[in-house]
């Protein structure tokens, strides 16, 4: 396979190049985000191995720009961060899979083969419920055609609820998905963000979409109870 490896640390870049070459792949290397964008625009690759901690233009922004430009090449992200919120951010930015450092070479090779087998995946995905539309590519929302301005945390919360529309999402699941398992979150923090989200999503509309299920969690409900 033709692979683009984007890694700024010389020793890691060489280890990746050597391991992938020995596995039978043709490897092109880039050491910063701008070079990666230029190579992806000018050559065909079966998959991109993208480090997120790049100088200047980081890997998240590289992925976003690739997807915005219509590049559908599968992306395997390399990250030293293993919090759920960080992983969610990476996948939402355009990644198809991720692997956390340090990793075993055999696992990396297997994940590269796996993402390449999937082939180009159409993006972005637009989630919709009750007149509310959430574009996961541009991370923008509209309800009844009017823009809904969201902070990063509000977006993560809304996306989690919309991906589970019609189902109750437990509080613990929401906290882990939005803030990460290893973060200390004050008891009222989730309630505060749900309140803020309701003022933006439901205010002025006859039918409320965001509902509290007492003692359990929250849900998006399209049909009035």
N, C-alpha and C positions, 0 to 999 in steps of 0.2 A: 504494500500500500504506500501511497505518497502521503507523508506526514509532515506537518509544520509543527516544530517544537519551539515554544516561546519561553525562554528561561534566561534571566540576566546573570545568574551566578555561574561563572565559568566551569567550576568542577562539576556541579549538578548538570549543566548543559551537556558536558562531555559524557557523563555517565548515561544520560538519557539517549544521546546520539548513538553511543556504542551499543547499549542494550537493545534499542529498537532496530539498529542496523543488523545486529547478529540474529534478530528474530525475523529477518527477511524484508524489512521495510526500507524505503528510500526516505531519508530524513533531510529536511531543510530547516536550518536554525535561524531564529531571530532573537535578539537580545534586548529588545525594547518594544513598547507598544506600537510606536509609529511604523517601525520596520515590519512588524507583524501585519498591520493593516495593509501596507503596500504589497506585501507578498501574497496575502490572501486575495487581494483584488486582481493580481496579475497572473496567478498560477492556480492550477486545480489541485486540491488536496482532498484525500479521503477522510481525514480527521485532523483536528488541531489539539495539541497538548499545550495547555495554557497555564502558566504560573500566574497566580493572582497578585503576588507582591513584586510588581515591576516598578522601576523608577519612572517618574513622570506620569505617563499614561498607564494606569494600573490595569490588571487583567480584567476586572469588572467592566471598566469603561471600554476596553478593547472588545469584549464580548458584546456589549450593548451596541457599539458602533457597527460591528459586523452584522448583527441581526437587523439593525435599522437599515443598513445598506442592502439587505436582501440575501446575505450569505447564510446558507442553510447547512454548511458543513458541520458535522457533529463536533462538539467541543468537550474534551476531558479537562477539567480544571484541577490544578495542583494547589493545595492550600495547607498552611500550617495551622489554620483555625478549624476546630471541630465542633463549635457550638452550632446548634440547630439553626439559630437565626442567621449565622454567617453562611451556612450551607444553603439555606433558603434564598438568601440574597444572591448567591452565586448562580443558582439554578434559574432564578427569576431574571437574571441579567442575560441569560442566553446559553448557559451551560447545559449539557446533556447528562453529565455524570461528574463526579468529583472523587479525588483520592487525597487523603491527608498525609502530610509529611510527619515523620519518616515512613516510607512504605517499602514493601518488598518488590523487587523488580518483576517477579512472576505475576504479582497482582496487577501492577501497572500494565504489563503486556496483555493480560487477560481483559482488562478494562478497555484498553485501546481497541482490541479486536471486537469487543462487545458494542462499543458506541459506533464503530465503523460499520458493523453489520446492520445497524438500524437504518443507515442511510440518511439522507437529508430529511429533516423534520420540519413541517410547515410551522411557521411562527409569524406573528404572535398569536396566542390564544386569547380569545375574548370571552370572559365569563359573563353571563347575564342572568338576572332574576328580577321579576316584577318591575321591569322598566329601568332597572339599574344595570349598567354595562361597565365591566372592568377590563381594560386592555392590559394584559400582563407584559406586553412588549414595551409599551410606552409608559406603563404604570400610571395610567390616567383613568378617571372614572366619570361617568355621566349618568344622570337620572332624568328621564323624560326629555333627553336631549340637552340638558343643562349641565355644564361642567361642575364636578365636585372636587374641590381642592383638598388634597390629603397630605399629611406629613408621612414620613417613612414608616413610623410605627402604626399609624392609622391604616396605611396601605396594607401592611403585613397582616394586621388584624382582619381587615375587610376581605382580603384575598382568602385567608384561611376559612372564614365563614362562608364565602361564596363557593369555594370548592366543595363545601359540605352542605350546600343549600338543601333545606328540607330535613336535615339531621341535626340533632343537638351536639354541639362540640363542648366537651367537658372543660371546666376552668383550667385544670392542670395541663391539658393538651394545648390550650390557647397560650398559656404562659410559656410553655416549653417551645412552642412554634414561633412565638413572637420575640421573646426575650432570651431564650436558651435555658437549658437545664441547670447550668452552673451560675445563673444570675440570681441575686437576692431581689425579689420583687415585693414591694409593700402590698399588704392585703387590699388596699383601696385603689391601687394603680390600675388594675384591669377595669374596675368599675368606672374610673375616671375616663379612660380611653373609650370605653363603650358609650359613655355619655357624650363625649365629643363627637364620636362617629355618628351617633344618632342625630345630633343637631345638624350635621352636614348631609346625611343621607335621607333622613325621614322628615325633617322639618318642612312644613308646607305641603306635605302629601297626605291624602286621606288614609292611605294604607301604609302602616308601619311595616318595614321589612325586618328590622333587628329586634328580636324578642329574647327576654330573659326566661330561662327555665329554672325556677328557684331551687337552690340546693344542688344544681347540676352544672349549668353553664349557659351558653347562648346559642342562638340559631338564626339563620335567615329563613323566613317563611314567606313564600310568594302569595299564598292564598289566605285571605283573612280567616281567622278562627271562627 
